Structure formats: C-alpha cells, structure tokens
Amino acid sequence: MVGGTIAPIAGTVTMDMTMIDVTTVKCEVGDVVTLVGRSGNTVLTVERVADDASMSPYELLTGLRSRVEKTYTGP
C-alpha cells in the first residue's frame, strides 16, 4: 500500500523482492510502502496479506527478514 492506496502485486514475488503496480497511484521514488499496517484510513492486516498469499499469518510474519525495515506504532 502506498499513501493509503492498495497497489496490486506485479509479477511473481521472489525471495525478498516484490514489485507493485503503481501506474494509477500518486507516488514518488522514496515514498513509504506499507506491507502490513495502517496508512491513512486504509489498514492491511497480517491475516488479509497472509490470506492473499495463501499463507498462514505465522508463516508470513516469520518469513519477514531483517532487511525489511519495521516501524512499530500504537499502544
């Protein structure tokens, strides 16, 4: 999701690389991409992303590598 807009995955997810189609999304190089969480009023839950990837939430979370920058917010 970029700027609160969910962008479809383009092509095949490989190892730790994923491409998204931002053709219709207003964005620039350097913008934050949210894989799981909230951006504006839009929320991507771990369960939704895992379901879209045909994975369990546990499998998704344990598959995130140290190269993915994580920012924790909230209570």
N, CA, C and O of each residue as an XYZ file, in Angstrom:
300
protein
N       0.854     -1.152      0.000
C       0.000      0.000      0.000
C       0.909      1.227      0.000
O       1.879      1.305      0.754
N       0.574      2.166     -0.851
C       1.363      3.397     -0.966
C       0.430      4.581     -0.737
O      -0.535      4.770     -1.478
N       0.718      5.368      0.281
C      -0.114      6.535      0.559
C      -1.575      6.194      0.796
O      -2.460      6.967      0.428
N      -1.834      5.053      1.402
C      -3.208      4.650      1.696
C      -3.918      3.976      0.539
O      -5.089      3.618      0.658
N      -3.228      3.798     -0.581
C      -3.814      3.138     -1.743
C      -3.193      1.757     -1.909
O      -1.973      1.617     -1.987
N      -4.041      0.747     -1.963
C      -3.539     -0.615     -2.153
C      -3.168     -0.790     -3.619
O      -3.984     -0.562     -4.512
N      -1.923     -1.200     -3.852
C      -1.415     -1.403     -5.210
C      -1.272     -2.906     -5.448
O      -0.788     -3.626     -4.574
N      -1.685     -3.379     -6.611
C      -1.587     -4.819     -6.878
C      -0.134     -5.260     -7.082
O       0.711     -4.493     -7.546
N       0.123     -6.496     -6.728
C       1.444     -7.076     -6.968
C       1.608     -7.281     -8.464
O       0.690     -7.748     -9.139
N       2.782     -6.929     -8.981
C       3.088     -7.083    -10.400
C       4.102     -8.207    -10.553
O       5.224     -8.104    -10.057
N       3.724     -9.249    -11.219
C       4.637    -10.366    -11.428
C       4.653    -11.318    -10.256
O       3.673    -11.443     -9.521
N       5.776    -11.986    -10.090
C       5.938    -13.020     -9.083
C       6.772    -12.503     -7.919
O       7.786    -11.834     -8.117
N       6.334    -12.820     -6.701
C       7.125    -12.482     -5.517
C       8.299    -13.447     -5.477
O       8.097    -14.660     -5.543
N       9.525    -12.936     -5.371
C      10.709    -13.780     -5.382
C      11.586    -13.478     -4.175
O      11.906    -12.322     -3.899
N      11.966    -14.520     -3.468
C      12.838    -14.385     -2.302
C      12.393    -13.222     -1.436
O      11.378    -13.328     -0.748
N      13.127    -12.110     -1.449
C      12.729    -10.956     -0.641
C      12.478     -9.724     -1.514
O      12.699     -8.592     -1.083
N      12.015     -9.956     -2.745
C      11.696     -8.863     -3.663
C      10.245     -8.977     -4.103
O       9.767    -10.057     -4.450
N       9.556     -7.847     -4.082
C       8.190     -7.784     -4.570
C       8.020     -6.508     -5.370
O       8.448     -5.440     -4.935
N       7.401     -6.608     -6.530
C       7.119     -5.428     -7.337
C       5.627     -5.152     -7.260
O       4.809     -6.073     -7.270
N       5.284     -3.868     -7.184
C       3.883     -3.492     -7.198
C       3.620     -2.552     -8.367
O       4.507     -1.817     -8.801
N       2.394     -2.586     -8.867
C       1.996     -1.742     -9.990
C       1.437     -0.433     -9.439
O       0.344     -0.411     -8.873
N       2.177      0.642     -9.603
C       1.744      1.947     -9.101
C       1.309      2.862    -10.249
O       1.338      4.086    -10.120
N       0.913      2.265    -11.355
C       0.505      3.037    -12.526
C      -0.568      4.063    -12.178
O      -0.527      5.194    -12.663
N      -1.523      3.675    -11.343
C      -2.633      4.578    -11.021
C      -2.508      5.196     -9.629
O      -3.460      5.796     -9.129
N      -1.337      5.053     -9.002
C      -1.124      5.562     -7.645
C      -0.230      6.799     -7.698
O       0.830      6.786     -8.323
N      -0.673      7.865     -7.034
C       0.154      9.073     -6.973
C       1.284      8.802     -5.979
O       1.049      8.707     -4.774
N       2.507      8.679     -6.490
C       3.645      8.387     -5.620
C       4.937      8.828     -6.295
O       4.970      9.126     -7.489
N       5.993      8.861     -5.499
C       7.314      9.231     -5.995
C       8.342      8.280     -5.416
O       8.088      7.602     -4.421
N       9.506      8.234     -6.046
C      10.608      7.438     -5.519
C      10.905      7.912     -4.107
O      11.025      9.112     -3.859
N      11.025      6.963     -3.177
C      11.309      7.291     -1.795
C      10.087      7.290     -0.900
O      10.224      7.380      0.320
N       8.875      7.190     -1.482
C       7.665      7.129     -0.662
C       7.652      5.838      0.153
O       8.225      4.826     -0.252
N       6.992      5.892      1.300
C       6.880      4.726      2.178
C       5.864      3.758      1.597
O       4.785      4.150      1.154
N       6.236      2.477      1.610
C       5.330      1.399      1.214
C       5.016      0.594      2.463
O       5.925      0.154      3.168
N       3.741      0.400      2.736
C       3.307     -0.331      3.919
C       2.887     -1.734      3.508
O       1.962     -1.912      2.716
N       3.584     -2.733      4.059
C       3.251     -4.130      3.750
C       2.150     -4.643      4.652
O       1.249     -5.350      4.201
N       2.219     -4.291      5.920
C       1.221     -4.668      6.916
C       1.049     -3.477      7.840
O       2.033     -2.943      8.351
N      -0.175     -3.057      8.060
C      -0.411     -1.955      8.977
C      -1.390     -0.944      8.417
O      -2.231     -1.265      7.577
N      -1.264      0.292      8.900
C      -2.198      1.359      8.533
C      -1.463      2.457      7.775
O      -0.343      2.840      8.113
N      -2.130      2.944      6.746
C      -1.649      4.108      6.013
C      -2.874      4.960      5.724
O      -3.726      4.577      4.922
N      -2.967      6.113      6.373
C      -4.190      6.914      6.257
C      -5.339      6.161      6.905
O      -5.227      5.716      8.047
N      -6.433      6.019      6.188
C      -7.599      5.288      6.696
C      -7.622      3.830      6.261
O      -8.555      3.101      6.599
N      -6.619      3.399      5.521
C      -6.581      2.038      4.991
C      -5.717      1.156      5.886
O      -4.635      1.555      6.317
N      -6.213     -0.047      6.157
C      -5.497     -0.989      7.015
C      -5.293     -2.303      6.256
O      -6.227     -2.850      5.671
N      -4.061     -2.793      6.279
C      -3.756     -4.132      5.763
C      -3.373     -4.988      6.957
O      -2.323     -4.778      7.565
N      -4.215     -5.950      7.296
C      -3.928     -6.814      8.436
C      -3.013     -7.957      8.014
O      -2.937     -8.304      6.835
N      -2.327     -8.529      8.981
C      -1.484     -9.696      8.717
C      -2.344    -10.811      8.128
O      -1.929    -11.505      7.201
N      -3.536    -10.973      8.673
C      -4.427    -12.038      8.203
C      -4.811    -11.844      6.737
O      -4.828    -12.807      5.971
N      -5.119    -10.611      6.343
C      -5.501    -10.354      4.951
C      -4.335    -10.618      3.992
O      -4.495    -11.276      2.965
N      -3.163    -10.092      4.350
C      -1.997    -10.277      3.484
C      -1.650    -11.763      3.384
O      -1.356    -12.261      2.298
N      -1.683    -12.467      4.512
C      -1.387    -13.903      4.516
C      -2.399    -14.655      3.670
O      -2.026    -15.543      2.904
N      -3.669    -14.314      3.796
C      -4.711    -14.977      3.010
C      -4.490    -14.735      1.516
O      -4.606    -15.661      0.713
N      -4.171    -13.490      1.145
C      -3.903    -13.167     -0.268
C      -2.718    -13.950     -0.808
O      -2.663    -14.257     -1.999
N      -1.759    -14.278      0.073
C      -0.556    -15.011     -0.327
C      -0.697    -16.523     -0.123
O       0.259    -17.272     -0.324
N      -1.891    -16.965      0.277
C      -2.139    -18.386      0.568
C      -1.168    -18.913      1.616
O      -0.592    -19.989      1.460
N      -0.994    -18.141      2.687
C      -0.100    -18.498      3.786
C      -0.859    -18.340      5.095
O      -1.946    -17.765      5.134
N      -0.271    -18.856      6.161
C      -0.812    -18.578      7.490
C      -0.184    -17.273      7.978
O       0.911    -16.919      7.543
N      -0.862    -16.553      8.878
C      -0.259    -15.332      9.432
C       1.103    -15.604     10.077
O       2.020    -14.792      9.952
N       1.237    -16.737     10.763
C       2.511    -17.106     11.394
C       3.607    -17.241     10.336
O       4.713    -16.726     10.505
N       3.290    -17.928      9.262
C       4.252    -18.148      8.177
C       4.686    -16.811      7.564
O       5.861    -16.618      7.253
N       3.744    -15.907      7.398
C       4.057    -14.596      6.839
C       4.996    -13.815      7.754
O       6.016    -13.289      7.309
N       4.641    -13.745      9.041
C       5.451    -12.960      9.970
C       6.843    -13.534     10.174
O       7.812    -12.780     10.264
N       6.960    -14.846     10.248
C       8.285    -15.431     10.457
C       9.125    -15.374      9.185
O      10.343    -15.539      9.234
N       8.475    -15.140      8.051
C       9.206    -15.047      6.791
C       9.793    -13.676      6.534
O      10.619    -13.517      5.634
N       9.381    -12.674      7.312
C       9.953    -11.336      7.117
C      11.402    -11.346      7.581
O      11.703    -11.818      8.677
N      12.266    -10.845      6.779
C      13.702    -10.878      7.066
C      14.181     -9.576      7.695
O      13.440     -8.594      7.761
N      15.396     -9.581      8.144
C      15.984     -8.409      8.794
C      16.174     -7.246      7.815
O      16.345     -6.104      8.243
N      16.145     -7.523      6.504
C      16.311     -6.448      5.524
C      15.070     -5.577      5.395
O      15.141     -4.494      4.813
N      13.931     -6.026      5.926
C      12.713     -5.252      5.886
C      12.701     -4.308      7.082
O      12.723     -4.751      8.230
N      12.666     -3.011      6.812
C      12.616     -2.033      7.897
C      11.232     -2.105      8.542
O      10.204     -2.060      7.866
N      11.240     -2.218      9.867
C       9.987     -2.320     10.599
C       9.841     -1.121     11.517
O      10.782     -0.738     12.211
N       8.654     -0.530     11.514
C       8.338      0.569     12.409
C       7.093      0.191     13.176
O       6.043     -0.062     12.585
N       7.207      0.150     14.494
C       6.084     -0.208     15.349
C       5.474      1.054     15.917
O       6.181      1.903     16.461
N       4.159      1.182     15.794
C       3.462      2.338     16.348
C       2.231      1.863     17.096
O       1.781      0.735     16.895
N       1.699      2.681     17.926
C       0.477      2.331     18.648
C       0.763      2.036     20.104
O       1.851      2.304     20.614
N      -0.259      1.467     20.773
C      -0.128      1.228     22.220
C       0.940      0.219     22.571
O       1.152     -0.072     23.748
